[in-house]
């Protein structure tokens, strides 16, 4: 795993009260848009190295991602 990927997993361990706060922190911490960050994060969640490094976090984020996908498909 790259240092950036490790940093992203550490970042995801934080609790955010408001989505806007997290988006601001993404821009400040990673110097990228929230859309780009989440694209990278979703790719990272499918990496075996990420699962090995942070199994509880990665499985939680996968469940959230899958639930959102299911909701979108249900329409």
C-alpha positions in Angstrom: 0.0 0.0 0.0 1.2 3.5 -0.8 1.6 6.2 1.8 -1.3 8.0 0.3 -3.5 5.0 0.6 -2.6 4.5 4.2 -3.3 8.2 4.9 -6.7 7.8 3.3 -7.6 4.8 5.5 -6.4 6.8 8.6 -8.5 9.7 7.5 -11.6 7.5 7.2 -11.3 6.5 10.8 -12.3 10.0 11.9 -15.9 10.8 12.7 -17.5 13.7 10.8 -20.5 15.6 12.1 -21.2 17.4 8.8 -20.4 16.3 5.2 -19.2 19.8 4.4 -16.5 19.6 7.1 -15.2 16.4 5.6 -15.2 17.7 2.1 -13.2 20.8 3.2 -10.7 18.5 5.1 -10.3 16.3 2.0 -9.4 19.4 -0.1 -7.0 20.6 2.6 -5.4 17.2 3.4 -5.2 15.6 0.0 -5.3 18.6 -2.4 -8.1 16.9 -4.4 -11.8 17.2 -4.9 -14.2 15.1 -2.9 -15.2 13.3 -6.1 -11.7 12.4 -6.9 -11.0 11.3 -3.3 -14.0 9.0 -3.2 -13.0 7.5 -6.6 -9.6 6.6 -5.2 -11.1 5.4 -1.9 -13.6 3.1 -3.6 -10.7 1.6 -5.7 -8.7 1.2 -2.5 -11.5 -0.7 -0.7 -11.2 -3.4 -3.3 -7.5 -3.9 -2.7 -6.5 -7.0 -0.6 -3.7 -4.9 1.0 -6.3 -2.5 2.4 -8.4 -5.3 3.8 -5.3 -6.9 5.4 -4.2 -3.5 6.9 -7.6 -2.4 8.2 -10.2 -5.2 8.0 -12.8 -3.7 10.3 -12.7 -0.2 8.6 -12.6 -1.6 5.1 -15.5 -4.0 5.7 -17.5 -1.1 7.2 -16.8 1.2 4.3 -17.7 -1.6 1.8 -21.0 -2.2 3.6 -21.8 1.5 3.4 -20.8 1.6 -0.3 -22.9 -1.5 -1.1 -26.0 -0.1 0.8 -25.8 3.2 -1.1 -25.4 1.4 -4.4 -28.4 -0.8 -3.6 -30.5 2.3 -2.7 -29.6 4.0 -6.0 -30.5 0.9 -7.9 -33.9 0.6 -6.1 -34.5 4.1 -7.2 
